[in-house]
């Protein structure tokens, strides 16, 4: 008879739970960063967006790009979600005009004010620490040798 004293099941469960929790935390942190920075006229990495043209400021009555009505920001928050069973997190929007902000529309004089690319870069930079911390915490709790 084999006396199996390994902790493989506990380790696997700790890894799976840590990955899921880490993904949720990373998604939440990335959305929070996006929200705070958009309100300040910056992308998720802290880069300021190109200022509005004087003619646009006169027409709209403000000088804050992308957050005049909060429609885009609200849609980003409502549309973005985590699919836990697939271990997939999505930050996106259903609004067609986001593509013009993301890449610009030179023919209309609109400079690029990227939203999705920078938040993806932010998440990529933070993933090892955020997800790793959750996995480490669960491995420690699982008494894995």
PLY file of the C-alpha trace (Angstrom):
ply
format ascii 1.0
element vertex 145
property float x
property float y
property float z
element edge 144
property int vertex1
property int vertex2
end_header
0.00 0.00 0.00
1.26 3.48 -0.89
1.06 6.16 1.77
0.42 9.30 -0.29
1.22 12.36 1.81
1.65 14.93 -0.92
-0.44 18.04 -1.07
-1.09 18.09 -4.81
-4.87 18.50 -4.48
-4.49 21.36 -2.01
-1.83 22.99 -4.17
-3.97 22.72 -7.32
-6.98 24.19 -5.52
-4.86 27.01 -4.09
-3.46 27.81 -7.54
-6.89 27.77 -9.18
-8.51 29.86 -6.44
-5.59 32.28 -6.37
-5.65 32.72 -10.13
-9.39 33.40 -10.12
-9.21 35.84 -7.20
-6.15 37.52 -8.69
-7.89 37.98 -12.02
-10.91 39.54 -10.33
-8.67 41.86 -8.28
-6.63 42.81 -11.35
-9.81 43.59 -13.30
-11.19 45.71 -10.46
-7.88 47.55 -9.96
-7.55 48.22 -13.69
-11.10 49.56 -13.97
-10.58 51.74 -10.91
-7.36 53.13 -12.39
-9.11 53.75 -15.72
-11.99 55.53 -13.98
-9.79 57.79 -11.85
-7.45 58.70 -14.68
-10.20 59.31 -17.25
-11.77 61.81 -14.86
-8.39 63.60 -14.85
-8.01 63.58 -18.64
-5.43 60.80 -18.66
-5.15 57.22 -19.81
-4.70 54.31 -17.38
-0.92 54.73 -17.52
-1.18 58.37 -16.48
-0.42 59.88 -19.87
-2.48 63.03 -20.52
-4.68 62.99 -23.58
-4.27 65.54 -26.33
-6.15 68.70 -25.35
-9.31 69.68 -27.16
-9.00 72.21 -29.95
-10.17 75.75 -29.21
-13.07 75.36 -31.64
-14.19 72.20 -29.82
-13.93 73.90 -26.43
-16.09 76.77 -27.68
-18.66 74.39 -29.17
-18.86 72.09 -26.14
-18.27 74.65 -23.43
-15.61 72.61 -21.62
-12.04 71.48 -22.10
-12.20 67.91 -20.78
-11.87 65.24 -23.48
-13.91 62.01 -23.30
-15.88 62.67 -20.11
-18.35 65.43 -20.95
-21.43 63.29 -20.29
-19.73 60.31 -18.65
-21.45 58.10 -21.25
-18.22 56.44 -22.35
-16.96 55.94 -18.81
-20.32 54.55 -17.69
-20.41 52.17 -20.64
-16.87 50.97 -19.93
-17.82 50.23 -16.31
-21.10 48.51 -17.23
-19.74 46.46 -20.14
-16.51 45.24 -18.58
-16.74 41.95 -16.72
-14.96 38.89 -15.43
-15.91 35.40 -16.61
-14.66 33.40 -13.65
-15.23 29.92 -15.06
-13.18 30.78 -18.16
-10.61 32.85 -16.23
-11.17 35.74 -18.64
-11.52 39.42 -17.81
-12.77 41.94 -20.38
-12.59 45.71 -20.37
-14.48 47.09 -23.31
-17.33 49.19 -24.56
-20.39 48.82 -26.75
-20.03 52.37 -28.05
-18.95 52.57 -31.68
-17.27 55.94 -31.31
-14.64 54.59 -28.91
-12.64 53.48 -31.95
-12.28 57.14 -33.00
-10.94 58.04 -29.58
-8.67 55.00 -29.40
-7.01 55.51 -32.79
-7.98 59.06 -33.68
-9.72 60.28 -36.81
-7.19 62.45 -38.64
-9.65 63.25 -41.42
-11.88 64.91 -38.79
-9.00 66.48 -36.87
-9.46 64.14 -33.89
-6.19 63.01 -32.28
-5.85 59.57 -30.73
-6.85 59.47 -27.07
-6.33 55.79 -26.32
-8.39 54.13 -23.60
-8.22 50.36 -24.09
-4.57 49.96 -25.10
-3.21 51.74 -22.03
-5.50 49.90 -19.60
-4.39 46.61 -21.16
-0.75 47.64 -20.70
-1.46 48.62 -17.10
-3.10 45.24 -16.41
-0.20 43.43 -18.05
2.29 45.29 -15.85
0.33 44.65 -12.65
-0.70 41.02 -13.34
2.35 39.25 -11.90
2.12 41.10 -8.58
-1.67 41.09 -8.17
-2.26 37.50 -9.28
0.96 36.26 -7.67
-0.03 37.70 -4.30
-3.38 35.91 -4.41
-1.75 32.61 -5.35
0.93 32.98 -2.65
-1.69 33.75 -0.01
-3.72 30.67 -0.89
-0.69 28.39 -1.08
0.33 29.53 2.40
-3.19 28.88 3.71
-3.30 25.44 2.07
-0.33 24.16 4.06
1.46 23.16 0.88
5.03 22.06 1.55
0 1
1 2
2 3
3 4
4 5
5 6
6 7
7 8
8 9
9 10
10 11
11 12
12 13
13 14
14 15
15 16
16 17
17 18
18 19
19 20
20 21
21 22
22 23
23 24
24 25
25 26
26 27
27 28
28 29
29 30
30 31
31 32
32 33
33 34
34 35
35 36
36 37
37 38
38 39
39 40
40 41
41 42
42 43
43 44
44 45
45 46
46 47
47 48
48 49
49 50
50 51
51 52
52 53
53 54
54 55
55 56
56 57
57 58
58 59
59 60
60 61
61 62
62 63
63 64
64 65
65 66
66 67
67 68
68 69
69 70
70 71
71 72
72 73
73 74
74 75
75 76
76 77
77 78
78 79
79 80
80 81
81 82
82 83
83 84
84 85
85 86
86 87
87 88
88 89
89 90
90 91
91 92
92 93
93 94
94 95
95 96
96 97
97 98
98 99
99 100
100 101
101 102
102 103
103 104
104 105
105 106
106 107
107 108
108 109
109 110
110 111
111 112
112 113
113 114
114 115
115 116
116 117
117 118
118 119
119 120
120 121
121 122
122 123
123 124
124 125
125 126
126 127
127 128
128 129
129 130
130 131
131 132
132 133
133 134
134 135
135 136
136 137
137 138
138 139
139 140
140 141
141 142
142 143
143 144
